[in-house]
């Protein structure tokens, strides 16, 4: 469970992807008097409170929310609606409206999410990274929330819409995809778009035209065979040399669903496993699996599967592999990013800090300063700024990491390099 989410989840609400209705919430608020526990839930509340014209109405709305006056809440794009009980027997229809994001805004949001595996892992874990929310105007600001109510009170907001706003913040705490729905897109629509971006990126990595291999026409070889036909003559045309080993094993095709066929995920995993081990034997003559720990092998299996746990099948894979080793899917996603960055050495860099000997590490800071990067602070094998980090591996390579500023939530990024400035350039996409 994400550290930002309170308590156990309630039963799943009835919903389709663009309409979600949540049962009436039990009366509750936090010990400090706040209704929201997450930073995005509090931003939602503050957006209404900052433009409220009457603090007394806000206080009555908080009291209504904390004592269970708000009925079931329905969320659709641009709208949050509920019936709120007041002083009269018949409840009032309270509504909060906000602007939905345009297609261009959603493209920027999805591009920002798909570009970083830590953002995808956070969303799947019901967390919202600050940097991702800042990619578009995802969170409402003062004046963005427009209250409306069937009551005769013309306050802005009235106590009924204020109560609805406070209770809606509790929904956002449990599931930030409610906020995305308010802004115009449902959970399945967003995950499908992210999955498509991952598939497109994976296809681009694997569809580059292979180098043209040298050939000898078979007719020329056969024309030079001996009278017995058993072997080519010594002076026949030379056969082309073997192709060099590829840089990496290929990825298997996507297997369609078929009720009479084996599970497509299992087929893909088997094909990926066979390709990886065959490539290792071809290049090194060694079995790459024999010396791995169960955790390393789980990370290797997940890393061999395209994507970042977005589809139903890969979410199940991440969940099952992580649970088998008493880890979380977020732990596995981070480890997969490290494995894809540098294999077993990259995973060791993620999980181990150590004191490197004098030499390349001590020369790194002057090199970074000379390249106009003066703000890296050393600690053991790491050099860090507020949002960038370089880690020195036992293999003599520098590995790039990135985090939202001041959050100490480091994720592998870029490619390892023997030169710290080169690793930083890969991290920054230069």
C-alpha positions as CSV (number, residue, x, y, z in Angstrom):
1,X,0.0,0.0,0.0
2,X,1.3,3.5,-0.8
3,X,2.5,5.4,2.3
4,X,0.2,8.3,1.2
5,X,-3.0,6.3,1.4
6,X,-5.0,6.0,4.6
7,X,-6.4,2.8,6.0
8,X,-7.8,-0.3,4.3
9,X,-9.8,0.3,1.1
10,X,-13.5,0.2,1.2
11,X,-15.6,-2.1,-1.1
12,X,-15.2,-1.2,-4.7
13,X,-17.7,1.4,-6.0
14,X,-20.1,0.7,-8.8
15,X,-18.8,2.4,-11.9
16,X,-18.1,2.5,-15.6
17,X,-15.0,4.2,-16.9
18,X,-16.7,7.7,-17.2
19,X,-19.1,7.5,-14.4
20,X,-18.4,6.3,-10.8
21,X,-20.8,6.3,-7.9
22,X,-19.4,5.9,-4.4
23,X,-21.6,4.7,-1.5
24,X,-22.2,7.1,1.3
25,X,-19.0,7.6,3.4
26,X,-19.0,6.9,7.1
27,X,-18.6,10.0,9.3
28,X,-14.9,10.5,9.8
29,X,-12.1,13.0,9.7
30,X,-8.4,13.0,10.7
31,X,-7.3,13.8,14.3
32,X,-5.8,17.1,13.1
33,X,-9.3,18.1,11.8
34,X,-8.3,17.7,8.1
35,X,-10.4,15.6,5.7
36,X,-7.5,14.8,3.3
37,X,-4.4,12.8,4.0
38,X,-2.7,13.2,0.6
39,X,-1.1,16.3,-0.8
40,X,-3.5,16.2,-3.8
41,X,-6.5,15.7,-1.6
42,X,-5.5,18.8,0.4
43,X,-5.0,20.7,-2.8
44,X,-8.6,19.9,-3.7
45,X,-9.9,21.3,-0.4
46,X,-7.7,24.3,-0.5
47,X,-8.9,25.3,-4.0
48,X,-12.4,25.8,-2.6
49,X,-11.4,27.2,0.8
50,X,-9.1,29.9,-0.8
51,X,-12.0,31.4,-2.7
52,X,-14.7,30.9,0.0
53,X,-16.4,34.2,0.9
54,X,-17.8,33.1,4.3
55,X,-15.7,31.0,6.7
56,X,-18.8,30.3,8.8
57,X,-20.4,28.4,5.9
58,X,-17.2,26.4,5.5
59,X,-17.2,25.5,9.1
60,X,-20.9,24.3,8.9
61,X,-20.0,22.4,5.7
62,X,-17.1,20.6,7.6
63,X,-19.5,19.7,10.3
64,X,-22.0,18.3,7.8
65,X,-19.3,16.2,6.2
66,X,-18.0,14.9,9.5
67,X,-21.4,13.9,10.7
68,X,-22.5,11.9,7.6
69,X,-24.9,14.4,5.9
70,X,-23.5,13.7,2.4
71,X,-25.2,10.8,0.5
72,X,-23.6,8.7,-2.3
73,X,-21.3,10.8,-4.5
74,X,-21.3,10.5,-8.3
75,X,-18.3,11.6,-10.3
76,X,-18.4,12.2,-14.1
77,X,-16.0,14.3,-16.3
78,X,-16.2,17.9,-15.0
79,X,-18.8,17.2,-12.3
80,X,-19.2,15.9,-8.8
81,X,-22.8,15.5,-7.5
82,X,-24.4,14.3,-4.3
83,X,-27.5,14.9,-2.2
84,X,-26.7,16.6,1.1
85,X,-29.1,16.6,4.1
86,X,-29.6,20.0,5.7
87,X,-32.1,21.4,8.1
88,X,-35.1,20.4,6.0
89,X,-36.4,16.9,5.5
90,X,-35.7,16.8,1.8
91,X,-32.0,16.8,0.9
92,X,-30.5,19.3,-1.5
93,X,-28.7,18.5,-4.7
94,X,-25.1,19.8,-4.4
95,X,-22.7,20.0,-7.3
96,X,-19.1,21.0,-7.9
97,X,-18.0,21.7,-11.5
98,X,-14.5,22.0,-12.9
99,X,-12.9,22.3,-16.3
100,X,-12.0,19.1,-18.1
101,X,-8.6,18.9,-19.7
102,X,-8.3,19.2,-23.5
103,X,-6.7,16.6,-25.7
104,X,-3.4,18.4,-25.9
105,X,-3.3,18.5,-22.1
106,X,-3.9,14.8,-21.9
107,X,-1.2,14.1,-24.5
108,X,1.3,16.0,-22.4
109,X,0.2,14.2,-19.2
110,X,0.4,10.8,-20.8
111,X,3.8,11.5,-22.4
112,X,5.1,12.6,-19.1
113,X,3.8,9.5,-17.3
114,X,5.0,7.1,-20.0
115,X,8.5,8.6,-20.1
116,X,9.3,7.5,-16.5
117,X,8.7,4.1,-15.0
118,X,8.5,5.6,-11.5
119,X,5.5,7.7,-12.6
120,X,3.7,4.6,-13.9
121,X,4.5,2.6,-10.8
122,X,3.2,5.5,-8.6
123,X,-0.1,5.7,-10.5
124,X,-0.6,2.0,-10.3
125,X,0.1,2.3,-6.5
126,X,-2.6,5.1,-6.3
127,X,0.0,7.9,-5.8
128,X,0.4,11.1,-7.7
129,X,4.0,12.4,-8.3
130,X,4.3,16.2,-7.9
131,X,6.1,16.4,-11.2
132,X,3.4,14.5,-13.1
133,X,0.6,16.7,-11.7
134,X,2.7,19.8,-12.7
135,X,2.9,18.6,-16.3
136,X,-0.6,19.9,-16.8
137,X,-3.1,21.9,-14.6
138,X,-4.3,18.6,-13.1
139,X,-5.0,20.0,-9.6
140,X,-7.6,22.8,-9.2
141,X,-6.4,26.2,-8.1
142,X,-8.4,29.1,-6.5
143,X,-11.6,29.7,-8.5
144,X,-11.4,26.4,-10.5
145,X,-14.1,24.7,-8.5
146,X,-17.5,26.1,-9.2
147,X,-20.2,25.1,-6.5
148,X,-23.9,24.9,-7.2
149,X,-26.8,23.8,-5.0
150,X,-30.5,23.6,-5.0
151,X,-30.8,25.2,-1.6
152,X,-31.9,28.9,-1.3
153,X,-28.5,29.9,0.2
154,X,-26.5,32.0,-2.3
155,X,-23.3,31.7,-0.3
156,X,-20.1,30.9,-2.2
157,X,-20.0,28.1,-1.3
158,X,-23.0,27.1,0.6
159,X,-22.6,24.7,3.5
160,X,-24.0,21.8,1.3
161,X,-21.4,22.2,-1.5
162,X,-18.7,22.7,1.1
163,X,-19.7,19.4,2.7
164,X,-19.5,17.7,-0.7
165,X,-16.1,19.1,-1.4
166,X,-14.7,17.8,1.9
167,X,-16.1,14.4,1.4
168,X,-14.8,14.3,-2.2
169,X,-11.3,14.9,-0.8
170,X,-11.6,11.5,1.0
171,X,-12.3,9.8,-2.3
172,X,-9.3,11.4,-3.9
173,X,-7.1,10.1,-1.0
174,X,-8.2,6.5,-1.7
175,X,-8.0,6.7,-5.5
176,X,-6.4,9.6,-7.5
177,X,-8.0,8.2,-10.7
178,X,-11.1,9.9,-9.3
179,X,-9.3,13.2,-9.9
180,X,-8.4,12.1,-13.5
181,X,-12.1,11.3,-14.1
182,X,-13.1,14.7,-12.8
183,X,-10.6,16.1,-15.4
184,X,-12.2,14.1,-18.2
185,X,-10.7,10.6,-18.5
186,X,-11.4,7.3,-16.8
187,X,-8.9,4.9,-15.3
188,X,-9.1,2.2,-18.0
189,X,-8.8,4.9,-20.7
190,X,-5.6,6.3,-19.1
191,X,-4.1,2.8,-18.6
192,X,-4.9,1.8,-22.1
193,X,-3.2,4.9,-23.5
194,X,-0.1,4.3,-21.3
195,X,0.0,0.7,-22.4
196,X,-0.2,1.7,-26.0
197,X,2.7,4.2,-25.6
198,X,4.8,1.4,-23.9
199,X,4.0,-1.0,-26.8
200,X,4.9,1.6,-29.4
201,X,8.2,2.3,-27.7
202,X,9.0,-1.4,-27.4
203,X,8.1,-1.9,-31.1
204,X,10.4,0.9,-32.1
205,X,13.2,-0.6,-30.2
206,X,12.9,-4.0,-32.0
207,X,11.9,-3.1,-35.5
208,X,15.1,-1.5,-36.7
209,X,16.2,-3.1,-40.0
210,X,18.9,-5.7,-39.3
211,X,22.2,-5.4,-41.1
212,X,22.3,-7.0,-44.5
213,X,24.1,-10.4,-44.2
214,X,26.6,-11.4,-46.8
215,X,25.4,-14.3,-49.0
216,X,26.7,-16.7,-51.6
217,X,24.2,-17.9,-54.2
218,X,23.4,-21.6,-53.6
219,X,23.7,-22.4,-57.4
220,X,27.4,-21.3,-57.4
221,X,28.2,-23.6,-54.5
222,X,26.2,-26.5,-56.0
223,X,27.8,-26.0,-59.4
224,X,31.2,-26.6,-57.9
225,X,30.4,-29.9,-56.1
226,X,32.5,-33.0,-56.8
227,X,31.3,-35.7,-59.1
228,X,30.2,-37.7,-56.1
229,X,28.1,-34.8,-55.0
230,X,29.2,-35.3,-51.4
231,X,31.1,-32.1,-50.8
232,X,32.1,-28.8,-52.5
233,X,35.4,-28.7,-54.3
234,X,38.2,-27.1,-52.3
235,X,38.5,-24.2,-54.8
236,X,34.7,-23.5,-54.7
237,X,33.4,-20.1,-53.5
238,X,34.0,-19.4,-49.9
239,X,30.9,-19.4,-47.7
240,X,30.2,-16.1,-45.9
241,X,31.4,-15.8,-42.3
242,X,28.9,-16.3,-39.5
243,X,27.0,-13.2,-38.5
244,X,28.2,-11.5,-35.3
245,X,26.1,-12.1,-32.2
246,X,23.3,-9.5,-31.8
247,X,23.7,-6.9,-29.1
248,X,20.7,-8.2,-27.2
249,X,18.1,-11.0,-27.5
250,X,15.1,-10.3,-29.6
251,X,11.6,-9.8,-28.1
252,X,8.9,-12.4,-28.9
253,X,5.8,-11.6,-30.9
254,X,2.5,-10.7,-29.2
255,X,0.4,-13.9,-28.9
256,X,-3.4,-13.4,-29.4
257,X,-5.9,-14.7,-26.9
258,X,-7.3,-18.0,-27.9
259,X,-9.5,-20.2,-25.7
260,X,-7.9,-23.3,-27.2
261,X,-4.3,-22.1,-26.8
262,X,-2.0,-21.9,-23.8
263,X,-2.0,-18.7,-21.8
264,X,-0.4,-16.0,-24.1
265,X,1.5,-14.5,-21.2
266,X,3.0,-17.9,-20.3
267,X,4.0,-18.3,-24.0
268,X,5.6,-14.9,-24.2
269,X,7.5,-15.5,-21.0
270,X,8.8,-18.9,-22.3
271,X,9.8,-17.4,-25.6
272,X,11.6,-14.5,-23.9
273,X,13.3,-16.8,-21.5
274,X,14.5,-19.0,-24.3
275,X,15.8,-16.1,-26.4
276,X,17.7,-14.6,-23.4
277,X,19.4,-17.8,-22.4
278,X,20.2,-18.7,-26.0
279,X,21.8,-15.3,-26.5
280,X,23.8,-15.7,-23.4
281,X,25.1,-19.1,-24.4
282,X,26.0,-17.8,-27.9
283,X,27.9,-14.8,-26.5
284,X,29.5,-16.2,-23.3
285,X,28.9,-19.9,-23.2
286,X,27.5,-19.6,-19.7
287,X,24.0,-20.0,-18.2
288,X,22.9,-16.6,-17.0
289,X,20.3,-18.0,-14.6
290,X,22.3,-20.5,-12.5
291,X,23.9,-18.0,-10.2
292,X,20.9,-15.7,-9.6
293,X,19.0,-15.4,-6.3
294,X,15.2,-15.8,-6.4
295,X,14.8,-12.0,-6.2
296,X,17.3,-11.4,-9.1
297,X,15.5,-14.1,-11.2
298,X,12.1,-12.5,-10.5
299,X,13.4,-9.1,-11.6
300,X,15.0,-10.7,-14.7
301,X,11.7,-12.3,-15.7
302,X,9.7,-9.1,-15.2
303,X,12.3,-7.1,-17.1
304,X,12.2,-9.4,-20.0
305,X,8.5,-8.7,-20.4
306,X,7.7,-5.6,-22.5
307,X,5.9,-2.8,-20.6
308,X,5.8,-1.7,-17.0
309,X,3.0,-3.7,-15.5
310,X,0.2,-1.7,-17.2
311,X,-1.9,-4.4,-18.9
312,X,-4.0,-6.8,-16.8
313,X,-1.6,-9.7,-17.6
314,X,1.6,-7.8,-16.7
315,X,-0.1,-6.3,-13.5
316,X,-0.8,-9.9,-12.5
317,X,2.8,-10.9,-13.3
318,X,4.3,-8.1,-11.2
319,X,1.8,-8.8,-8.4
320,X,2.5,-12.5,-8.3
321,X,6.3,-12.2,-8.6
322,X,6.5,-9.5,-5.9
323,X,4.2,-11.3,-3.5
324,X,6.2,-14.6,-3.8
325,X,9.2,-12.7,-2.5
326,X,7.5,-10.5,0.1
327,X,8.0,-7.4,-2.0
328,X,5.6,-4.8,-3.5
329,X,4.8,-4.3,-7.2
330,X,6.4,-0.8,-6.8
331,X,9.6,-2.5,-5.5
332,X,9.6,-4.8,-8.5
333,X,9.0,-2.0,-10.9
334,X,11.9,0.0,-9.6
335,X,14.2,-3.1,-9.7
336,X,13.1,-3.8,-13.3
337,X,14.1,-0.3,-14.3
338,X,17.5,-0.9,-12.7
339,X,17.9,-4.3,-14.4
340,X,17.0,-2.8,-17.8
341,X,19.6,-0.1,-17.1
342,X,22.5,-2.4,-16.3
343,X,21.5,-6.0,-15.7
344,X,22.6,-7.6,-12.4
345,X,25.2,-4.8,-12.0
346,X,22.4,-2.2,-12.3
347,X,20.3,-4.0,-9.7
348,X,23.3,-4.1,-7.3
349,X,23.8,-0.4,-7.8
350,X,20.1,0.2,-6.9
351,X,20.2,-1.9,-3.7
352,X,23.7,-1.4,-2.4
353,X,25.6,1.6,-1.2
354,X,29.4,1.2,-0.6
355,X,32.6,3.2,-0.1
356,X,34.5,3.2,-3.3
357,X,38.3,3.5,-3.3
358,X,40.0,6.8,-4.2
359,X,40.4,7.4,-7.9
360,X,37.6,7.6,-10.4
361,X,35.1,8.5,-7.8
362,X,37.3,11.3,-6.4
363,X,37.8,12.6,-10.0
364,X,34.1,12.7,-10.7
365,X,33.2,16.0,-8.9
366,X,36.0,18.1,-10.6
367,X,34.8,16.6,-14.0
368,X,31.2,17.6,-13.2
369,X,32.2,21.1,-12.1
370,X,34.3,21.5,-15.3
371,X,31.2,20.5,-17.2
372,X,29.2,23.2,-15.3
373,X,27.5,20.8,-12.9
374,X,28.8,22.1,-9.6
375,X,26.0,21.1,-7.2
376,X,26.5,17.4,-6.7
377,X,27.0,16.3,-3.0
378,X,29.0,13.1,-2.3
379,X,27.8,10.3,0.0
380,X,29.5,6.9,-0.2
381,X,29.2,5.9,-3.9
382,X,26.7,8.5,-4.8
383,X,26.7,12.1,-6.0
384,X,23.4,13.9,-5.6
385,X,21.5,17.1,-6.3
386,X,17.9,17.8,-5.3
387,X,16.6,15.8,-8.2
388,X,19.6,14.1,-10.0
389,X,21.9,11.4,-8.8
390,X,24.9,9.5,-10.1
391,X,25.9,6.2,-8.5
392,X,29.3,4.6,-9.0
393,X,29.0,0.8,-9.5
394,X,31.5,-1.9,-8.6
395,X,31.9,-2.4,-12.3
396,X,33.5,1.0,-12.7
397,X,30.4,2.6,-14.4
398,X,28.3,5.5,-13.4
399,X,24.5,5.0,-13.2
400,X,22.0,7.9,-13.5
401,X,19.1,8.3,-11.1
402,X,16.2,10.8,-10.9
403,X,13.7,11.8,-8.2
404,X,11.2,14.6,-7.7
405,X,12.9,17.4,-5.9
406,X,13.7,16.7,-2.3
407,X,11.7,13.5,-2.1
408,X,14.6,10.9,-2.0
409,X,12.6,8.6,-4.3
410,X,15.3,7.7,-6.7
411,X,14.6,5.8,-9.9
412,X,17.2,4.5,-12.5
413,X,17.3,6.6,-15.6
414,X,19.6,6.8,-18.7
415,X,22.5,4.5,-19.5
416,X,25.6,3.6,-17.5
417,X,28.9,5.2,-18.6
418,X,32.5,5.1,-17.5
419,X,32.4,8.9,-17.6
420,X,30.2,10.6,-15.0
421,X,29.5,13.5,-17.4
422,X,28.5,11.0,-20.1
423,X,26.1,9.3,-17.7
424,X,24.6,12.6,-16.7
425,X,24.2,13.5,-20.4
426,X,22.3,10.3,-20.9
427,X,20.2,11.1,-17.8
428,X,19.3,14.5,-19.2
429,X,18.7,13.2,-22.7
430,X,21.5,15.3,-24.2
